[in-house]
Amino acid sequence: MKNISENRNSYDARFADTLGGEEYDDLLIALEFYDEFQAETGKALKEYIQARCSNQKEIRVLEAGPGTGITTFQILKADPRVLVVSVDNEKKMLDAVRNRFAEVSELKGRADFILSDILKFLESCPDERFDAFASVYTLHNFTTDFRKKVIGLIAKKLKKGGIFINGDKYAEAEDPHKKDLAAEIMNYDKFDIAALKAEKEGNMKRAEHLRTIKKEWIAHTWEDEKNKITAEEQNEIFNELGFIDVKWMRRFDLVTTVSAIKK
Ligand SMILES: C[S@@+](CC[C@H](N)C(=O)[O-])C[C@H]1O[C@@H](n2cnc3c(N)ncnc32)[C@H](O)[C@@H]1O
């Protein structure tokens, strides 16, 4: 298993500390690619800003579903001029993430965490408000219709030339998707190994926790299959909404990152 402090600069490490150890460690047990995958969104945003925003004093980014704030951190790290509006409908998540960010001086005042359903927020927001939309592991949770409505409104709220970036579950064609799905489910066996280790160390509570989250994550993975979106379907949505320059980035089992520019 990867050591979470490997390949981190001190800025990353400080943020990782504020993420609250166990929740973050759990993610890395099963999804060893988690950090690299999150970084893809930050990288895409950084490249866009460098190429297109050199004269701007501030860069406004909208994020759906900050959750722990790990993606929010990647968004803010992309450029010091970035200001992010992060919308989540879970009060508990938002309260925790606000506290986490308040502890890191470089992040203070740059993230506005808003408690709202993302669709409601988008409906109330002025058009062409944002330079970028960036999100990870959120849109796949939505039903197909809801997701289409959300992406349609995001297109309106982006400025012309703005960027849409989403790191998420995007299914490949049927056969490769089956392999990706099997690989993801196998990743969750790593929870059993970690549970055995915890048992040997006498930490029965942790062992039980790891076995419980294994079951929960497998159930969640199957649940996600009901509303899964393929990369091809996402390309069609981009086409319908007039997005151009669609770029698909690295795939890690079920997940990959896509960006597209609003014409
Ligand atoms: C899996 S987390 C993703 C967190 C983070 N981006 C990451 O990659 O770890 C998804 C987040 O989306 C939020 N969410 C789900 N449905 C939402 C909705 N309709 N409107 C706003 N936020 C929503 C959840 O509360 C959760 O915090």
PDBQT file of the ligand as one rigid body, heavy atoms in Angstrom, charges set to zero:
ROOT
HETATM    1  C1  LIG A 301     -18.550  11.486  -3.161  1.00  0.00    +0.000 C 
HETATM    2  S1  LIG A 301     -18.599  13.151  -2.619  1.00  0.00    +0.000 S 
HETATM    3  C2  LIG A 301     -17.291  13.852  -3.562  1.00  0.00    +0.000 C 
HETATM    4  C3  LIG A 301     -16.374  14.634  -2.713  1.00  0.00    +0.000 C 
HETATM    5  C4  LIG A 301     -15.033  15.023  -3.326  1.00  0.00    +0.000 C 
HETATM    6  N1  LIG A 301     -15.197  15.821  -4.500  1.00  0.00    +0.000 N 
HETATM    7  C5  LIG A 301     -14.194  13.799  -3.616  1.00  0.00    +0.000 C 
HETATM    8  O1  LIG A 301     -13.833  13.592  -4.759  1.00  0.00    +0.000 OA
HETATM    9  O2  LIG A 301     -13.888  13.057  -2.691  1.00  0.00    +0.000 OA
HETATM   10  C6  LIG A 301     -20.044  13.800  -3.362  1.00  0.00    +0.000 C 
HETATM   11  C7  LIG A 301     -20.595  15.034  -2.653  1.00  0.00    +0.000 C 
HETATM   12  O3  LIG A 301     -21.690  15.529  -3.423  1.00  0.00    +0.000 OA
HETATM   13  C8  LIG A 301     -22.697  15.993  -2.548  1.00  0.00    +0.000 C 
HETATM   14  N2  LIG A 301     -23.969  15.978  -3.275  1.00  0.00    +0.000 N 
HETATM   15  C9  LIG A 301     -24.691  14.909  -3.669  1.00  0.00    +0.000 A 
HETATM   16  N3  LIG A 301     -25.810  15.293  -4.310  1.00  0.00    +0.000 NA
HETATM   17  C10 LIG A 301     -25.790  16.661  -4.331  1.00  0.00    +0.000 A 
HETATM   18  C11 LIG A 301     -26.682  17.651  -4.835  1.00  0.00    +0.000 A 
HETATM   19  N4  LIG A 301     -27.810  17.325  -5.472  1.00  0.00    +0.000 N 
HETATM   20  N5  LIG A 301     -26.356  18.949  -4.680  1.00  0.00    +0.000 NA
HETATM   21  C12 LIG A 301     -25.206  19.309  -4.034  1.00  0.00    +0.000 A 
HETATM   22  N6  LIG A 301     -24.330  18.403  -3.528  1.00  0.00    +0.000 NA
HETATM   23  C13 LIG A 301     -24.611  17.094  -3.671  1.00  0.00    +0.000 A 
HETATM   24  C14 LIG A 301     -22.626  15.011  -1.365  1.00  0.00    +0.000 C 
HETATM   25  O4  LIG A 301     -23.175  15.563  -0.194  1.00  0.00    +0.000 OA
HETATM   26  C15 LIG A 301     -21.120  14.759  -1.262  1.00  0.00    +0.000 C 
HETATM   27  O5  LIG A 301     -20.511  15.644  -0.353  1.00  0.00    +0.000 OA
ENDROOT
TORSDOF 0
